[in-house]
Structure formats: structure tokens, C-alpha cells
Amino acid sequence: MLEFKEHSGIYTLETEQVLNVSLKEAWNFFSSPENLEKITPSHMGFQITSSVDKKAYAGQIITYKVGILPGIKQNWVTEITQVKEQDFFIDEQRFGPYKMWHHEHWFKELPNGKTVMNDKISYKIPFGFLGVIAQEIFIKKQLTTIFEHRFKTLETLFNEQ
């Protein structure tokens, strides 16, 4: 599932995926920042530039470079603002390409031992009307491509075993 909504100048992308792993295994994978590179399309040149020697914790600052356009890498700084072990964590952009970026990662164990993972990304684009145009012709497509890639990668890692 991949769904976009717009409200008050804020865009929201929601995704859902069932993983054929336990809640503990899903949590261990997603709460380790170094795994973000594994689920990001390689053409974006994602590279963590800060030390990430611990699993996600509230207050953790993560810096990285990511290609937002071909041949153009941007510095991005996020903070893990909230963590509830094996339930959810939230990261927010502190510096980067968006005017606002708030990403919620939710995990729930299913009765069959699988895990359902939900993402809710709320973001605002800079540049007023030009940002609205960019959303329609570029940003929405780019985010769709990123999260479709991520879905396929996670299917391969966890559901095709």
C-alpha cells in the first residue's frame, strides 16, 4: 500500500508492508540506522556521514548525503525524536531539502508471527507555488520510486525466504 494525501500545505505518504519475520527481527533491522542504505535505491548514492554505533534512540542525530537530483548530492540531518522499543520510532529532518519532514515508523506483531510495518511521512516543500509544481511533477514520483524500491527490497530480504 502506498498512498499520498494533502492537507494544509502538508503532504502525507503512508505505506504498509507485512514482513515474514518476528517483531524483534523487524525492529532490530529498522532501528539500526546503517540498514537505511540497504533499502535506498543505489542511484541516490546514500551515504551516512556520522557515527551510528547504536540503535535508534531519542535525541540521536544522523547526518548523511543523498542524491536528490542526478549528480547533485545534498547534506541531510535527521534527529530520532521518539522511540518506543518494538513499537515505533520517529525521525525528523533538522536540515535538508524539505521545509518539514516527519517520519513515523510503526511496528505490530501479527498473530501468525509476522510483523506489519507502517510508515507515515508528513512533509512540506519549500518555495511556495513552485514547490507545489515540484511536488506534482517530481517529488511525488521520486518518493514513490524510493518506497517502491524499498518494498521490493524488503520483500526479497524477508518474504522470499
Backbone as CSV, one residue per row, in Angstrom:
resi,resn,N_x,N_y,N_z,CA_x,CA_y,CA_z,C_x,C_y,C_z
1,MET,0.834,-1.174,0.000,0.000,0.000,0.000,0.886,1.248,0.000
2,LEU,0.562,2.194,-0.839,1.286,3.461,-0.940,0.239,4.524,-1.249
3,GLU,0.070,5.474,-0.340,-0.997,6.452,-0.501,-0.507,7.850,-0.132
4,PHE,-0.784,8.822,-1.012,-0.468,10.225,-0.763,-1.738,10.981,-0.417
5,LYS,-1.620,11.932,0.509,-2.702,12.855,0.853,-2.103,14.248,0.959
6,GLU,-2.969,15.265,0.843,-2.519,16.655,1.001,-3.492,17.351,1.932
7,HIS,-2.939,18.109,2.884,-3.754,18.822,3.852,-2.985,20.029,4.372
8,SER,-3.570,21.186,4.259,-2.981,22.430,4.791,-1.561,22.684,4.297
9,GLY,-1.290,22.334,3.058,0.047,22.547,2.513,1.065,21.507,2.936
10,ILE,0.614,20.480,3.630,1.483,19.378,4.051,1.059,18.140,3.275
11,TYR,2.031,17.410,2.768,1.770,16.164,2.065,2.061,15.014,3.024
12,THR,1.267,13.954,2.908,1.480,12.771,3.733,1.522,11.550,2.831
13,LEU,2.534,10.747,3.031,2.694,9.470,2.341,2.574,8.379,3.389
14,GLU,1.680,7.422,3.148,1.521,6.298,4.070,1.783,5.002,3.324
15,THR,2.516,4.114,3.967,2.810,2.805,3.392,2.548,1.722,4.440
16,GLU,2.332,0.520,3.946,2.152,-0.629,4.841,2.749,-1.843,4.165
17,GLN,3.427,-2.664,4.960,4.005,-3.889,4.418,4.032,-4.946,5.513
18,VAL,3.652,-6.146,5.158,3.738,-7.273,6.080,5.053,-7.988,5.816
19,LEU,5.796,-8.231,6.881,7.095,-8.893,6.789,7.012,-10.267,7.446
20,ASN,7.601,-11.237,6.819,7.568,-12.616,7.305,8.676,-12.844,8.336
21,VAL,8.733,-11.965,9.330,9.711,-12.072,10.415,9.035,-11.636,11.714
22,SER,9.659,-12.000,12.803,9.132,-11.621,14.113,9.263,-10.109,14.321
23,LEU,8.507,-9.607,15.262,8.601,-8.195,15.623,10.022,-7.849,16.048
24,LYS,10.642,-8.705,16.830,12.008,-8.449,17.298,12.982,-8.332,16.126
25,GLU,12.868,-9.233,15.154,13.772,-9.205,13.999,13.535,-7.952,13.148
26,ALA,12.261,-7.602,12.933,11.946,-6.388,12.168,12.486,-5.162,12.894
27,TRP,12.258,-5.088,14.193,12.726,-3.944,14.985,14.250,-3.825,14.910
28,ASN,14.947,-4.939,15.078,16.411,-4.907,15.044,16.924,-4.384,13.705
29,PHE,16.265,-4.750,12.622,16.699,-4.282,11.303,16.436,-2.788,11.145
30,PHE,15.218,-2.342,11.406,14.840,-0.953,11.122,15.379,0.047,12.134
31,SER,15.661,-0.380,13.341,16.186,0.561,14.329,17.705,0.694,14.246
32,SER,18.317,0.023,13.288,19.755,0.151,13.033,19.949,1.090,11.849
33,PRO,20.380,2.335,12.093,20.474,3.320,11.004,21.315,2.859,9.811
34,GLU,22.319,2.030,10.047,23.166,1.612,8.925,22.403,0.779,7.902
35,ASN,21.235,0.233,8.253,20.445,-0.536,7.288,19.671,0.337,6.311
36,LEU,19.615,1.641,6.563,18.896,2.539,5.658,19.503,2.504,4.253
37,GLU,20.816,2.395,4.177,21.466,2.334,2.862,21.004,1.110,2.068
38,LYS,20.738,-0.001,2.765,20.330,-1.244,2.099,18.975,-1.122,1.413
39,ILE,18.115,-0.218,1.903,16.759,-0.125,1.354,16.543,1.155,0.550
40,THR,17.623,1.892,0.282,17.561,3.114,-0.526,18.106,2.799,-1.919
41,PRO,17.440,3.270,-2.974,17.941,2.991,-4.328,19.408,3.425,-4.487
42,SER,20.201,2.566,-5.091,21.640,2.832,-5.211,21.929,4.093,-6.029
43,HIS,21.057,4.448,-6.991,21.317,5.627,-7.825,21.286,6.923,-7.012
44,MET,20.772,6.866,-5.772,20.727,8.063,-4.933,22.034,8.293,-4.189
45,GLY,22.934,7.323,-4.216,24.231,7.488,-3.584,24.148,7.780,-2.092
46,PHE,23.208,7.159,-1.411,23.010,7.391,0.023,24.263,7.024,0.802
47,GLN,24.689,7.935,1.687,25.896,7.687,2.473,25.757,8.360,3.839
48,ILE,25.789,7.556,4.907,25.773,8.107,6.266,27.145,8.727,6.526
49,THR,27.155,9.953,7.049,28.421,10.664,7.291,28.719,10.839,8.774
50,SER,27.812,10.403,9.635,28.043,10.495,11.083,28.245,9.098,11.653
51,SER,28.668,9.043,12.890,28.810,7.773,13.581,27.428,7.269,13.989
52,VAL,27.136,6.014,13.719,25.857,5.410,14.109,26.132,4.065,14.784
53,ASP,26.833,4.131,15.898,27.248,2.917,16.571,26.172,2.296,17.454
54,LYS,24.998,2.935,17.537,23.922,2.416,18.378,22.627,2.349,17.587
55,LYS,21.726,1.535,18.082,20.381,1.506,17.513,19.715,2.845,17.782
56,ALA,18.627,3.110,17.081,17.921,4.382,17.200,17.552,4.672,18.661
57,TYR,17.822,5.899,19.073,17.434,6.354,20.411,17.021,7.814,20.313
58,ALA,16.138,8.241,21.202,15.650,9.622,21.192,16.820,10.577,21.379
59,GLY,16.893,11.565,20.511,17.976,12.546,20.551,19.120,12.227,19.606
60,GLN,19.126,11.065,19.002,20.205,10.671,18.087,20.163,11.538,16.829
61,ILE,21.304,12.097,16.471,21.460,12.887,15.252,22.182,12.021,14.220
62,ILE,21.618,11.951,13.028,22.222,11.178,11.941,22.405,12.120,10.761
63,THR,23.624,12.183,10.243,23.890,13.012,9.070,24.225,12.107,7.895
64,TYR,23.795,12.532,6.727,24.097,11.758,5.528,24.027,12.643,4.300
65,LYS,24.529,12.091,3.215,24.440,12.719,1.906,23.546,11.827,1.060
66,VAL,22.715,12.479,0.251,21.820,11.726,-0.604,21.614,12.506,-1.899
67,GLY,21.552,11.783,-3.002,21.338,12.421,-4.301,19.864,12.720,-4.509
68,ILE,19.519,13.998,-4.517,18.124,14.364,-4.742,17.847,14.591,-6.226
69,LEU,18.879,14.927,-6.970,18.823,15.041,-8.425,20.056,14.349,-8.983
70,PRO,20.008,13.865,-10.219,21.190,13.203,-10.789,22.422,14.104,-10.703
71,GLY,23.475,13.569,-10.087,24.731,14.297,-9.980,24.782,15.342,-8.876
72,ILE,23.689,15.526,-8.138,23.653,16.533,-7.071,23.351,15.845,-5.744
73,LYS,24.330,15.889,-4.831,24.131,15.312,-3.503,23.853,16.436,-2.515
74,GLN,22.980,16.160,-1.576,22.618,17.139,-0.564,22.909,16.565,0.814
75,ASN,23.393,17.436,1.710,23.527,17.041,3.106,22.136,17.008,3.726
76,TRP,21.916,16.024,4.579,20.638,15.893,5.260,20.943,15.524,6.707
77,VAL,20.280,16.173,7.644,20.448,15.898,9.066,19.087,15.538,9.640
78,THR,18.998,14.368,10.261,17.766,13.974,10.930,18.044,13.722,12.403
79,GLU,17.001,13.874,13.183,17.051,13.545,14.610,15.989,12.494,14.888
80,ILE,16.375,11.457,15.608,15.398,10.496,16.113,14.780,11.175,17.333
81,THR,13.508,11.535,17.227,12.894,12.323,18.292,12.177,11.473,19.335
82,GLN,11.664,10.313,18.929,10.959,9.445,19.865,11.222,7.995,19.512
83,VAL,11.312,7.167,20.545,11.479,5.727,20.358,10.695,5.006,21.449
84,LYS,9.882,4.061,21.044,9.264,3.121,21.979,9.627,1.742,21.466
85,GLU,10.504,1.074,22.187,11.091,-0.203,21.782,10.043,-1.166,21.223
86,GLN,10.302,-1.677,20.032,9.473,-2.649,19.326,8.044,-2.166,19.095
87,ASP,7.862,-0.834,19.041,6.548,-0.270,18.776,6.647,0.794,17.681
88,PHE,7.460,1.838,17.911,7.602,2.891,16.910,8.856,3.711,17.171
89,PHE,9.294,4.413,16.128,10.256,5.498,16.299,9.951,6.556,15.255
90,ILE,10.369,7.779,15.570,10.096,8.926,14.710,11.405,9.635,14.404
91,ASP,11.613,9.938,13.115,12.744,10.789,12.749,12.209,12.050,12.096
92,GLU,12.925,13.152,12.352,12.544,14.446,11.794,13.777,15.106,11.183
93,GLN,13.575,15.722,10.031,14.651,16.458,9.381,14.968,17.704,10.199
94,ARG,16.249,17.930,10.429,16.695,19.176,11.051,17.234,20.130,9.986
95,PHE,17.953,19.584,9.003,18.445,20.342,7.854,18.349,19.427,6.646
96,GLY,17.924,19.987,5.513,17.823,19.169,4.314,16.924,19.805,3.281
97,PRO,16.471,18.995,2.320,15.751,19.548,1.168,14.308,19.956,1.451
98,TYR,13.736,19.486,2.526,12.328,19.782,2.793,12.193,20.922,3.802
99,LYS,11.071,21.622,3.731,10.770,22.640,4.733,10.426,21.946,6.058
100,MET,9.813,20.754,5.954,9.483,19.919,7.108,9.492,18.466,6.661
101,TRP,9.982,17.590,7.517,9.965,16.145,7.259,9.783,15.452,8.603
102,HIS,8.711,14.695,8.733,8.376,13.978,9.970,8.015,12.560,9.546
103,HIS,8.821,11.581,9.969,8.661,10.204,9.500,8.412,9.283,10.695
104,GLU,7.214,8.699,10.733,6.842,7.760,11.780,6.986,6.342,11.239
105,HIS,7.633,5.485,12.024,7.812,4.075,11.685,7.080,3.267,12.765
106,TRP,6.046,2.522,12.387,5.237,1.759,13.339,5.366,0.269,13.053
107,PHE,5.405,-0.542,14.125,5.563,-1.992,14.015,4.534,-2.678,14.902
108,LYS,3.932,-3.751,14.371,2.968,-4.508,15.159,3.098,-5.977,14.810
109,GLU,3.197,-6.794,15.841,3.271,-8.231,15.624,1.873,-8.773,15.317
110,LEU,1.796,-9.612,14.311,0.540,-10.235,13.928,0.417,-11.598,14.612
111,PRO,-0.795,-12.130,14.751,-0.984,-13.420,15.421,-0.215,-14.573,14.766
112,ASN,0.064,-14.465,13.458,0.783,-15.530,12.749,2.300,-15.423,12.878
113,GLY,2.788,-14.511,13.742,4.224,-14.363,13.951,4.894,-13.411,12.978
114,LYS,4.135,-12.905,12.015,4.669,-11.920,11.085,4.559,-10.528,11.714
115,THR,5.104,-9.540,11.030,5.078,-8.165,11.521,4.534,-7.251,10.444
116,VAL,3.626,-6.365,10.825,3.158,-5.343,9.896,3.896,-4.054,10.240
117,MET,4.414,-3.436,9.189,5.172,-2.201,9.345,4.433,-1.097,8.597
118,ASN,4.174,0.002,9.289,3.526,1.161,8.681,4.463,2.354,8.768
119,ASP,4.531,3.089,7.679,5.273,4.343,7.647,4.288,5.462,7.373
120,LYS,4.486,6.568,8.041,3.712,7.777,7.769,4.708,8.923,7.694
121,ILE,4.846,9.480,6.493,5.775,10.577,6.255,4.958,11.825,5.968
122,SER,5.111,12.826,6.804,4.468,14.122,6.589,5.570,15.098,6.215
123,TYR,5.379,15.820,5.107,6.430,16.716,4.653,5.840,17.967,4.021
124,LYS,6.621,19.029,4.067,6.253,20.299,3.453,7.416,20.705,2.564
125,ILE,7.076,21.221,1.408,8.076,21.578,0.415,8.298,23.086,0.441
126,PRO,9.554,23.530,0.344,9.800,24.980,0.284,9.393,25.561,-1.074
127,PHE,9.530,26.834,-1.219,9.377,27.565,-2.491,7.927,27.813,-2.914
128,GLY,6.982,27.762,-1.964,5.606,28.150,-2.254,5.001,27.438,-3.455
129,PHE,4.483,28.234,-4.397,3.816,27.690,-5.574,4.754,26.824,-6.414
130,LEU,6.031,27.213,-6.486,6.997,26.397,-7.234,7.174,25.027,-6.576
131,GLY,7.092,24.995,-5.246,7.155,23.723,-4.531,5.969,22.831,-4.850
132,VAL,4.784,23.432,-4.998,3.576,22.671,-5.367,3.773,22.040,-6.743
133,ILE,4.320,22.808,-7.662,4.597,22.278,-9.002,5.637,21.154,-8.927
134,ALA,6.693,21.369,-8.135,7.727,20.342,-7.980,7.133,19.056,-7.397
135,GLN,6.207,19.196,-6.443,5.550,18.016,-5.864,4.844,17.218,-6.943
136,GLU,4.128,17.897,-7.801,3.324,17.209,-8.814,4.153,16.584,-9.932
137,ILE,5.253,17.222,-10.317,6.000,16.683,-11.460,7.265,15.916,-11.069
138,PHE,7.721,16.042,-9.825,8.990,15.414,-9.485,8.983,14.702,-8.125
139,ILE,8.656,15.407,-7.062,8.843,14.884,-5.707,7.964,13.665,-5.442
140,LYS,6.694,13.741,-5.795,5.794,12.614,-5.588,6.303,11.375,-6.326
141,LYS,6.765,11.569,-7.541,7.294,10.454,-8.329,8.561,9.892,-7.683
142,GLN,9.445,10.780,-7.231,10.686,10.324,-6.605,10.398,9.536,-5.326
143,LEU,9.504,10.034,-4.468,9.169,9.314,-3.247,8.492,7.981,-3.553
144,THR,7.648,7.954,-4.568,7.022,6.693,-4.979,8.092,5.695,-5.410
145,THR,9.048,6.137,-6.204,10.137,5.265,-6.654,10.942,4.740,-5.472
146,ILE,11.262,5.616,-4.521,12.047,5.216,-3.340,11.300,4.156,-2.542
147,PHE,10.018,4.401,-2.263,9.283,3.467,-1.416,8.877,2.196,-2.156
148,GLU,8.718,2.236,-3.469,8.514,1.005,-4.231,9.782,0.165,-4.225
149,HIS,10.939,0.819,-4.358,12.224,0.109,-4.278,12.370,-0.534,-2.900
150,ARG,12.062,0.237,-1.883,12.167,-0.266,-0.513,11.249,-1.477,-0.318
151,PHE,10.004,-1.400,-0.819,9.059,-2.506,-0.702,9.645,-3.764,-1.342
152,LYS,10.151,-3.635,-2.569,10.708,-4.792,-3.277,11.928,-5.355,-2.552
153,THR,12.786,-4.470,-2.049,13.976,-4.917,-1.325,13.589,-5.681,-0.068
154,LEU,12.618,-5.180,0.673,12.172,-5.853,1.896,11.485,-7.178,1.577
155,GLU,10.764,-7.230,0.458,10.175,-8.495,0.031,11.277,-9.534,-0.179
156,THR,12.353,-9.120,-0.846,13.466,-10.018,-1.102,14.154,-10.437,0.205
157,LEU,14.386,-9.480,1.090,15.099,-9.762,2.347,14.290,-10.634,3.307
158,PHE,12.984,-10.383,3.399,12.210,-11.009,4.465,11.080,-11.931,4.009
159,ASN,10.601,-11.806,2.786,9.405,-12.555,2.396,9.650,-13.618,1.342
160,GLU,10.853,-13.694,0.812,11.145,-14.707,-0.219,12.133,-15.739,0.284
161,GLN,12.008,-16.045,1.550,12.960,-16.990,2.164,12.428,-18.408,2.112
